Amino acid sequence: MNCEGVDWTGNMGIKESLFNYGKKSIVTEELAVLLKVRQSDTEKLFETIEALKSDGVIEPVKSSGTNGNLRYPLYKKYRILVKREADEETIKAVNRLHPVLLKSGYLTADHVRYLEFREIIDGLNSFFFSERNGDYISRKERSYELFGREKVLNDSRVKGLLNKLGISREDLRFYDTPEYCFHDYIPVRKDSMILLICENKDIWFNIRRCMFEDEWKSLFGVPIDGVVYGEGNRISQKEGALSEYVKFMGEPQVSFLYWGDIDREGFDIFKRTKEVNTSLDISLFIPGYRRMLERAKGTLLEDSPSSKKKGRDFGELLTEFTEDEQIYLDTVLEENKLIPQEIISYTQLKP
């Protein structure tokens, strides 16, 4: 740490430097540097630290242990207690802030924090006091709107401040633009939609083709408003990717139907997708799976590559199938076989 050119004389200078240290605690070696006392001068360092303790500036972190010196015992770490006093104008400015900014008590407990983050807090304050239309926009768009810079809401210190203030992205009504781990085809966006998720690209493209060229609005007797390509595992890997996708569309009411391979991996992708998107309505596209079972009857099934999923229980996913279908599915899963989604070709999609 570079201490040249800084006036360390007097407790006020020490308090200021400790306040600006930026951490809740400080190790003895760094404290000695701040105090401009050589570590080898144990007596002077001990006396200076004891004086700071007596003034309520620091206190020892007893769990850190001591230096083992019985005459001049020093702890290895000290907790910083100093707080900068706020002037009357700052206190009044904090008290005038929107209640949302004060709900956590972070700013009222330490008014000086307002000065540290004044630009950010004032931007947030204007937002909460303004007449907003309630629309969600992207994180970068909201950042630019509030602060004139697109990356402010990505800054780690600002994220930390928002967390301490108890302000969520829902409060600020922004979303993170979803990574395109999937593509979609939705001819007409509606307030309420049924979207079909396909695990594999070929069948996604075929359904997209039917919807585009022939204006299909249903598949196997089930109405659908669009088709989404989930790219196998990728749709289940990012926490809440599908939820973010819905938010990106403007939060319509969406019911998802999932259609993938019949094997341990395919059903596991479905389970994991539901687990990371708990707020969404996602169910298996049973008519599609039934067509796959019909096509697979009497054929020699290939082995599935998902041997790592052995022992997984998928019984709760099979309740909508008939008893005979459940027995067959149990056999496929137990023997680690695969019925690929591609068993339904473009021609088999036709009525």
Backbone torsions as a table, in degrees:
resi	resn	phi	psi	omega
1	MET	NA	133.2	-178.1
2	ASN	-92.6	116.0	-176.6
3	CYS	-109.4	6.7	-176.2
4	GLU	-66.6	139.9	175.4
5	GLY	82.0	6.5	-179.1
6	VAL	-108.6	135.3	178.8
7	ASP	-86.3	111.4	-178.3
8	TRP	-100.1	5.0	-175.9
9	THR	-74.2	136.6	177.2
10	GLY	84.3	151.6	-178.2
11	ASN	-65.1	-27.7	-178.9
12	MET	-64.9	-41.3	177.8
13	GLY	-65.8	-38.7	179.1
14	ILE	-67.1	-43.4	179.6
15	LYS	-61.7	-41.8	-179.3
16	GLU	-62.8	-44.2	-178.5
17	SER	-68.2	-36.7	177.3
18	LEU	-67.6	-38.7	177.9
19	PHE	-61.9	-41.0	-178.3
20	ASN	-81.5	-2.3	-179.1
21	TYR	-61.9	-31.1	172.3
22	GLY	87.3	2.4	178.3
23	LYS	-128.0	163.3	-178.3
24	LYS	-82.5	-19.5	179.9
25	SER	-142.0	164.7	-177.4
26	ILE	-143.7	137.2	178.1
27	VAL	-77.4	155.9	-173.9
28	THR	-59.8	-37.7	-179.6
29	GLU	-60.5	-43.9	-179.7
30	GLU	-72.8	-33.8	176.7
31	LEU	-63.1	-39.1	177.8
32	ALA	-62.1	-38.5	178.1
33	VAL	-64.4	-44.6	178.6
34	LEU	-60.1	-38.6	-177.4
35	LEU	-82.5	-7.3	-177.3
36	LYS	57.1	43.4	176.2
37	VAL	-119.3	130.0	178.9
38	ARG	-66.2	138.0	178.5
39	GLN	-62.2	-29.2	179.7
40	SER	-69.4	-21.1	177.0
41	ASP	-87.4	71.8	-172.7
42	THR	-58.8	-40.0	-176.7
43	GLU	-63.0	-48.6	-178.9
44	LYS	-65.7	-40.7	179.4
45	LEU	-62.7	-42.4	178.7
46	PHE	-60.7	-47.3	-178.1
47	GLU	-63.4	-39.8	-179.1
48	THR	-67.5	-43.1	-179.7
49	ILE	-67.1	-38.5	177.9
50	GLU	-62.9	-37.7	178.3
51	ALA	-64.4	-41.0	177.9
52	LEU	-65.4	-37.4	176.5
53	LYS	-63.5	-44.4	-178.7
54	SER	-63.3	-33.1	179.4
55	ASP	-81.7	-0.5	179.9
56	GLY	73.4	22.7	-179.4
57	VAL	-84.0	-37.9	178.7
58	ILE	-138.6	164.4	171.3
59	GLU	-143.7	149.8	-177.1
60	PRO	-71.7	145.0	168.8
61	VAL	-91.0	95.7	-169.3
62	LYS	-63.1	-28.7	-179.7
63	SER	-69.1	-13.0	-178.7
64	SER	-77.6	-17.4	-179.3
65	GLY	86.3	170.3	-177.3
66	THR	-112.4	176.2	179.4
67	ASN	-80.7	-4.1	178.4
68	GLY	83.1	-0.5	178.8
69	ASN	-83.2	114.7	-175.8
70	LEU	-71.7	-31.3	-177.5
71	ARG	-81.1	-41.8	-179.9
72	TYR	-126.4	69.8	-176.7
73	PRO	-71.2	128.2	176.0
74	LEU	-125.0	137.9	175.4
75	TYR	-78.7	157.7	-177.5
76	LYS	-77.5	-17.6	-179.0
77	LYS	-147.9	147.4	179.4
78	TYR	-130.7	141.9	178.2
79	ARG	-86.8	133.3	-178.7
80	ILE	-86.8	120.9	-176.8
81	LEU	-105.9	-12.9	-172.4
82	VAL	-66.1	139.8	173.9
83	LYS	-129.9	136.4	177.4
84	ARG	-74.1	135.0	-179.6
85	GLU	-77.7	134.1	179.3
86	ALA	-89.3	145.3	176.6
87	ASP	-81.4	170.9	-175.0
88	GLU	-61.3	-37.4	-179.3
89	GLU	-64.5	-40.4	179.1
90	THR	-65.9	-42.2	179.3
91	ILE	-61.1	-41.8	178.8
92	LYS	-65.6	-38.8	179.9
93	ALA	-63.2	-41.2	178.8
94	VAL	-65.5	-43.0	-177.6
95	ASN	-66.7	-19.7	178.7
96	ARG	-88.1	-4.4	-178.1
97	LEU	-68.0	159.1	178.3
98	HIS	-60.0	141.1	-178.5
99	PRO	-53.2	-29.7	179.3
100	VAL	-61.1	-34.8	-178.5
101	LEU	-77.6	-14.4	-176.5
102	LEU	-107.0	-6.2	-171.0
103	LYS	-63.2	-31.5	-178.1
104	SER	-80.5	-18.3	-177.7
105	GLY	83.1	0.6	-176.4
106	TYR	-63.3	-43.6	-177.3
107	LEU	-79.9	-34.1	179.7
108	THR	-73.9	-25.3	177.2
109	ALA	-76.7	-24.4	-179.6
110	ASP	-149.3	86.4	-173.6
111	HIS	-60.1	-26.5	-176.9
112	VAL	-65.8	-24.2	177.3
113	ARG	-58.1	-27.2	177.4
114	TYR	-60.7	-41.2	180.0
115	LEU	-66.9	-35.5	-179.5
116	GLU	-65.8	-36.4	-176.0
117	PHE	-118.7	30.3	-169.8
118	ARG	-55.6	-46.5	-177.4
119	GLU	-60.5	-43.9	-178.6
120	ILE	-66.6	-47.8	-176.8
121	ILE	-64.7	-39.7	178.7
122	ASP	-65.2	-37.8	176.7
123	GLY	-63.9	-43.0	177.6
124	LEU	-65.1	-41.1	-179.5
125	ASN	-60.7	-43.8	178.1
126	SER	-61.7	-39.0	179.9
127	PHE	-61.8	-48.8	-175.0
128	PHE	-71.0	-25.6	178.6
129	PHE	-88.5	-10.8	-175.8
130	SER	-86.2	167.2	177.0
131	GLU	-91.0	95.3	-179.2
132	ARG	-94.7	153.1	-178.4
133	ASN	-84.7	-3.4	175.6
134	GLY	86.3	-3.9	-178.7
135	ASP	-72.2	142.1	172.3
136	TYR	-78.8	137.7	171.2
137	ILE	-130.3	172.8	-175.5
138	SER	-71.1	161.9	179.5
139	ARG	-55.6	-47.0	-178.2
140	LYS	-66.8	-37.4	179.2
141	GLU	-65.1	-43.7	179.1
142	ARG	-66.0	-39.3	179.2
143	SER	-60.4	-45.3	179.9
144	TYR	-65.9	-39.3	-179.9
145	GLU	-62.7	-40.9	-175.5
146	LEU	-82.2	-38.7	-169.2
147	PHE	-123.6	-3.9	-178.9
148	GLY	76.0	9.2	177.6
149	ARG	-139.7	137.6	-169.2
150	GLU	-80.4	-16.2	-172.6
151	LYS	-108.0	7.4	-176.4
152	VAL	-61.0	-43.5	-177.6
153	LEU	-72.1	-6.7	174.2
154	ASN	-93.3	-11.4	-177.6
155	ASP	-67.2	135.1	-175.5
156	SER	-64.2	-36.0	179.2
157	ARG	-68.3	-37.6	178.6
158	VAL	-69.3	-40.4	176.0
159	LYS	-59.8	-41.3	177.9
160	GLY	-63.4	-40.7	178.2
161	LEU	-62.8	-46.7	179.6
162	LEU	-59.3	-39.8	178.5
163	ASN	-62.8	-43.6	179.8
164	LYS	-68.5	-30.4	177.6
165	LEU	-81.3	-10.0	-179.1
166	GLY	72.5	30.3	-178.2
167	ILE	-104.9	123.4	-177.8
168	SER	-99.4	170.0	176.6
169	ARG	-68.9	-22.8	174.1
170	GLU	-67.2	-37.6	176.7
171	ASP	-61.9	-39.3	-178.9
172	LEU	-90.1	-3.7	174.3
173	ARG	54.3	55.2	173.1
174	PHE	-132.3	159.8	177.3
175	TYR	-127.5	160.2	171.2
176	ASP	-89.1	121.6	-179.7
177	THR	-54.8	122.2	-172.2
178	PRO	-65.1	141.9	170.4
179	GLU	-68.1	133.9	-176.6
180	TYR	-80.1	76.3	174.1
181	CYS	-82.6	-2.4	174.7
182	PHE	-151.0	159.2	178.0
183	HIS	-117.7	157.6	-178.2
184	ASP	-135.4	164.3	169.0
185	TYR	-137.8	110.9	-179.9
186	ILE	-129.8	101.5	-175.5
187	PRO	-56.9	-43.0	-178.0
188	VAL	-135.0	120.7	176.8
189	ARG	-75.7	131.0	-179.1
190	LYS	-127.4	166.8	177.0
191	ASP	-71.6	-24.7	178.4
192	SER	-135.1	125.6	-174.1
193	MET	-142.0	154.6	169.8
194	ILE	-113.5	118.2	-178.5
195	LEU	-115.7	135.9	-179.6
196	LEU	-98.2	122.4	175.8
197	ILE	-94.6	126.5	176.1
198	CYS	-109.0	133.1	-179.5
199	GLU	-70.5	-32.4	-171.9
200	ASN	-116.6	149.8	-171.1
201	LYS	-70.6	-40.2	-174.5
202	ASP	-59.9	-48.1	-176.6
203	ILE	-72.4	-32.5	174.3
204	TRP	-59.5	-45.3	-178.9
205	PHE	-65.5	-38.6	180.0
206	ASN	-65.1	-42.7	179.0
207	ILE	-67.3	-40.9	176.5
208	ARG	-58.5	-42.6	179.5
209	ARG	-61.1	-44.4	179.7
210	CYS	-64.6	-39.7	-179.9
211	MET	-69.4	-35.6	-177.4
212	PHE	-79.1	-49.1	-174.3
213	GLU	-80.8	-39.3	-174.5
214	ASP	-109.0	2.5	177.2
215	GLU	58.1	39.1	176.7
216	TRP	-62.2	140.4	175.6
217	LYS	-124.2	7.0	177.9
218	SER	-154.6	161.6	177.5
219	LEU	-141.0	123.1	-177.6
220	PHE	54.3	37.9	176.3
221	GLY	83.7	1.5	-179.3
222	VAL	-107.6	124.9	178.8
223	PRO	-62.5	136.2	172.8
224	ILE	-137.7	144.6	-179.4
225	ASP	-104.5	-9.1	-179.7
226	GLY	-178.8	170.5	-178.1
227	VAL	-133.0	137.2	-175.9
228	VAL	-120.4	133.9	176.4
229	TYR	-95.0	115.4	-175.9
230	GLY	-88.4	-7.8	179.9
231	GLU	53.5	52.6	175.3
232	GLY	59.6	-125.6	-175.7
233	ASN	-65.4	-23.4	-168.4
234	ARG	-63.2	-29.1	-178.3
235	ILE	-70.4	-19.6	-177.7
236	SER	-102.7	-3.9	-173.3
237	GLN	-85.0	-39.3	-178.4
238	LYS	-85.8	129.3	-178.6
239	GLU	-57.4	115.7	175.5
240	GLY	70.3	24.6	-177.0
241	ALA	-59.0	-42.1	-178.5
242	LEU	-69.6	-37.1	176.5
243	SER	-63.4	-41.1	177.7
244	GLU	-64.9	-35.9	178.5
245	TYR	-62.3	-43.3	178.5
246	VAL	-64.8	-41.9	178.8
247	LYS	-63.2	-38.9	179.1
248	PHE	-61.2	-33.2	179.4
249	MET	-78.6	-5.0	-178.6
250	GLY	101.1	17.5	177.0
251	GLU	58.4	52.6	170.7
252	PRO	-71.3	168.6	174.6
253	GLN	-82.2	109.7	-175.1
254	VAL	-120.5	132.6	168.2
255	SER	-108.7	128.2	-178.8
256	PHE	-103.2	137.5	171.0
257	LEU	-110.6	129.9	-176.8
258	TYR	-107.7	134.2	-179.1
259	TRP	-138.5	119.0	-178.7
260	GLY	-145.0	-164.4	178.0
261	ASP	-65.4	152.5	171.5
262	ILE	-96.4	95.6	172.0
263	ASP	-167.8	179.4	-177.5
264	ARG	-60.7	-40.8	-177.6
265	GLU	-65.6	-44.0	-178.8
266	GLY	-61.3	-45.6	178.9
267	PHE	-69.9	-31.8	178.9
268	ASP	-68.6	-37.4	175.8
269	ILE	-59.6	-43.9	178.6
270	PHE	-60.3	-45.7	-179.1
271	LYS	-61.9	-44.7	-177.8
272	ARG	-68.9	-34.9	177.4
273	THR	-62.6	-41.4	176.6
274	LYS	-65.0	-40.1	-176.1
275	GLU	-65.0	-33.1	-178.5
276	VAL	-95.5	3.3	177.7
277	ASN	-136.8	59.3	-170.8
278	THR	-64.9	-21.5	-177.6
279	SER	-83.1	-6.5	-174.2
280	LEU	-100.7	154.2	175.6
281	ASP	-91.5	105.1	-178.2
282	ILE	-129.2	125.3	179.9
283	SER	-139.2	162.6	179.1
284	LEU	-70.9	143.9	175.8
285	PHE	-85.9	82.9	-172.0
286	ILE	-56.6	-43.9	-179.9
287	PRO	-58.3	-36.4	178.4
288	GLY	-66.1	-43.9	178.6
289	TYR	-64.6	-35.7	178.7
290	ARG	-63.4	-41.7	177.7
291	ARG	-61.3	-38.6	179.0
292	MET	-64.8	-42.2	179.4
293	LEU	-63.7	-41.8	179.0
294	GLU	-61.6	-42.3	-179.1
295	ARG	-69.3	-28.5	-174.8
296	ALA	-83.7	-17.1	-176.2
297	LYS	-57.5	130.3	176.5
298	GLY	80.2	3.1	179.3
299	THR	-102.2	156.7	177.6
300	LEU	-85.2	113.7	-174.9
301	LEU	-81.8	143.7	177.1
302	GLU	-80.0	159.6	176.7
303	ASP	-72.8	143.5	176.5
304	SER	-83.7	145.5	177.3
305	PRO	-78.1	-2.2	-172.2
306	SER	-94.0	50.7	-179.6
307	SER	-63.9	-22.8	-179.2
308	LYS	-65.9	-16.9	-178.4
309	LYS	-89.3	11.8	-177.4
310	LYS	-59.7	137.2	178.6
311	GLY	91.1	-8.8	177.6
312	ARG	-67.4	139.9	180.0
313	ASP	-98.3	117.7	178.9
314	PHE	-113.5	15.3	-175.5
315	GLY	-55.7	-36.8	-176.7
316	GLU	-69.4	-16.4	179.9
317	LEU	-85.6	-13.8	-170.6
318	LEU	-100.9	3.5	-172.0
319	THR	-65.5	-23.0	-179.0
320	GLU	-83.7	-8.1	176.4
321	PHE	-85.2	159.0	177.1
322	THR	-69.2	167.5	-179.0
323	GLU	-59.7	-44.4	178.9
324	ASP	-63.3	-40.1	178.6
325	GLU	-64.3	-40.1	179.5
326	GLN	-63.7	-40.1	178.9
327	ILE	-62.9	-43.8	-179.8
328	TYR	-65.5	-43.5	179.2
329	LEU	-63.0	-40.0	177.0
330	ASP	-59.4	-40.3	179.7
331	THR	-65.7	-44.2	179.1
332	VAL	-59.0	-44.4	-177.5
333	LEU	-72.2	-41.3	-178.9
334	GLU	-64.1	-39.5	-178.7
335	GLU	-88.5	5.7	178.0
336	ASN	55.6	49.6	177.3
337	LYS	-98.6	171.1	-177.5
338	LEU	-133.4	129.8	166.6
339	ILE	-113.4	102.8	-174.3
340	PRO	-72.5	149.9	178.9
341	GLN	-60.9	-26.8	-179.4
342	GLU	-68.3	-3.4	175.9
343	ILE	-64.5	-20.8	174.9
344	ILE	-97.5	98.3	-179.1
345	SER	-82.0	177.7	179.8
346	TYR	-54.9	-42.2	-178.3
347	THR	-68.9	-30.7	179.1
348	GLN	-75.8	-12.9	175.3
349	LEU	-74.2	-27.1	-177.5
350	LYS	-67.2	145.7	179.7
351	PRO	-60.9	NA	NA
